[in-house]
Amino acid sequence: GHLARLDLRTFYKLHLQGLFFIMGGLYPFIVILDTIAKFNAEREIFYREMEDGLYSTGPYFFSKVLSGLPFHTIFLFLYTVPMYWLAGLQPTVKKFLGNCLYTYMAVYSSRCMAMAISAALVSFQVAAFCANLLFTIFLLSSGFIINLESLWLGVRWLKWTSYLKWSFQALNKIEFEGLDFTCNQSMVYMYGECPIPNGTVALKSYDLNKESLEECFFALFGIIVLFLCLTFIFLKYVNQKPKS
């Protein structure tokens, strides 16, 4: 009801939350299956060369992580830049770079999660299923589909583990903080004031106003490091012999 009575520009701005959900969820989802497929295709060569003693887990792990960064950066640049300017987001360098940074971290979190699951589960089908299941849990606890305050207390803790929640929150805070909205006269007359007067209130409606951008950054960074550490551990201690 409130959104329908806002002026057109404000109405459009508030619906950018849907765009941020897509930016932080669509490409990360595509990356998961692609990463698992590539990891699975390399497994036979990795296992054979490890058995022959050509190298240990460490060199393979670091070469895989470092060699993927340039391609990850280029593809994300091609994905983020057109979407940012076509959507009419705030045309400032600081906000543009912030948007790119948190989208980058969300997608890379997906990539690291997919690598960890691929290293832990040798079967491609099982790895793909588990990765999609975990991604769905993170997606539902991101704050867009379900308001985080309405989650049952028993599962509300899941939002702290969801990298999609942290990236979605960061993208919204970058765009909405400092914005002022206007309502049409009929809405002001009906409610006595504009119910969504600024970006802070809009963020609060999705329970995205509590943590700072710095906290979002360190949460995403910690999740990336955790998944990378798990990838190394699984590569080293889980038998990587391919399933016939």
N, C-alpha and C positions, 0 to 999 in steps of 0.2 A: 504494500500500500504506500509506504513512504516513498519508494523509488519512483513510482508512477507520477508523483506530484512534484518531483524535482525538475528544474529547468533542463533543457536538452544537454547542455555541456556537462553539468554535474552528473546527470544520468549516465552519460557516456563514460565519464571518469570512473565512476563507481563500478561499472561493468568491466573495467580493465582488470579487475581481480580474476575474471575468467581467463583473460589472456595470460596473466602471470601463472595461473594454474597449468595452462597448456605449455607455456615456455619451460616451466620447471618439471613437467611430467611427461610430455610427448616424446621429446628427443631422448631423455634418459631411458624411457622404455624401449625405444628402438635400439639404443646402444647395448642393452642387456643381452638380447638374443644374438646380436652381431658379435659381441665379445665372447660369449660362450661358444658359438660356432667356430670362431677362429682358434680359440684355446683348444677346443676338441680336435681340430684339424692338425694342430701342431703337436699334440700329445704323443703320437707314435714316434716322431722324430726325437722329441725331448727324451722319451723313455729309452730309446735305443742308444742315443749318444751318452746319456747318463750311465747306462749299463756298461758302455765301452770306456767310461772314465775320461771322456773328452773334456768335461767341465763339471763343476758342482752346481748345487742349487742357486747359490748366490749370484754368480755371473749371469745365469739365465734369467733370474728374477729381475735384476737391475737392468739388463739389456732390454727385456720386454717392457718394463715400465718406462724407461727413458726413450726407447724408439717409438713408443706410441704417443708421446706428448706432442710432437709437431703435427701429426695428423689430427689428433684430438683438437688442437688449437685452431687449425685451419678450418676444419668442418664446423666447429662451433662458431667461429667468426662469420662464416657464410650463413649460418642459421640465425644468429642473434642480430646482426647489424641490419639487414633488411626489415626484420620484424619490428625492431625498435622504432625506426623512423617511419615506417608505413603505418604503425599504430598511433602515431602522433604523441608519443611520450615526451616528457619534458626535455627540451633541446639544450641541455647543459652537459658539459664534458664530465663533470663529477657524477651526475646521475647516470649518464650513459655508461661510463666505465664501471660504476657500481653494479648496474644491471648485468653487464657482461661478466663481471667477476663472479657474482653469485649464481648465474646460470652455468658458468664454466664449472664451478665447484659442485653443483647439483649433478651435472652430466658426468663429471669425473667420479663422483661418489657412486653412481650407477655402474660405471665401468669397473671400479675397484671391487664393488660388491659382486659383480658377475665373475671377476677373476677369482675371488675367494671361493665362491660356490663351485666354480669349475674345477679348482684345485682340490676341493674337498670331495666332490662327487664325480667319479670318472665317467659315468654314463651321461651322455648328452641329454637324453630325455628326462632323466631324474633331475639333472642340474637345471634345465630350462624350467621344469615345473616348480622346483623349489624357489628359483629366482623370481619367477612371476608371482608366486604366492607371497613371498616376502615384500616384493614391490607393491602388491595390492594392499598389504597391511600398512605400509608406509604411505601409500596414496590416500587411504581412507583417514589416516590420522594426520594429514597435512594441514587441515583446517579449512578447506574449501568445501568439500562435499558434506562433512559433518562439523558443526561448530564444536571446537575443542572443549568448551565448558559443558556441553551436553553429553559428553562421553561418560560412560559408567566409570566410577572411581577405580574399579578393578582393572581396567584397561587404559585408563587415562595416561599412565606412565609411558605408554608406547609412543606418545608424541615426542618425547625427549630423544628417542632413538631414531626418529624419522628424519632423514636428510631432506626429504621433500617438504616437511614442515618448516625446517629452518630456511630453506631457499625461498619457499613461498612467502614466508614472513618477511624476509629481507627484501625481496622484490617489491612487495607492497609498501614497506616502510620507506624505501627509496623514493617511490613515486608519490605517496600520499602525505608524508610528513611535511607540514608547512603549507598545505593547500587549504584554501577557504572555499566553501560551497555556498550556493544560493538556492533558495526555494521560491516557487511562485507565490503570489499574494494569497491565493486561496488556502495554501497549506499553512502559511504563517497565521492567517486568520483562524484556521481550524485548531491548530495546536498551540498557538500563542508564540511560537518560535520555530525556527527551522530545526527539525529533529536530527539532521545530519549536517551540522554547520561547518565542519572541517574534516580534514583527513584523519585526525586523531580519533574522532568519534567513529569514523568509518572503519578504522583498524580495530577499534574496540568491539565493534559489532561481530567481528570474526575472531575475537580473542587473540589478536596479533600485535597488541600494543605493549606487552609486558617486557620482553627482552630487547636489548639494544642490537644495533647492527654488528657491533664488535662481538657480542655473545653469539650471534648467528654465525659469524665468520669462524670463531674458535670451535663452535660445535661442529660445523661442517669439516673443518680441518681435522678435528679429532676423529670424526667418523672415517674420513679418508685414510688417515694413518692406521686406524684399527683394522680396516679391511685389507690394507696393504700388508700389515703384520700377519694377519690370518692367512693371506695368500702365501706368504713365504713359509709359514709354519706348515701349512697343508702340503705345499710342494715338497718340503723336506721330509715330512713324516708319513704322508699318505702314499701308498703304492700307486704310482701313476701308469701302471701297465694298462694299455687300452683294452676296452671290452671288445671281444671278437664278435 
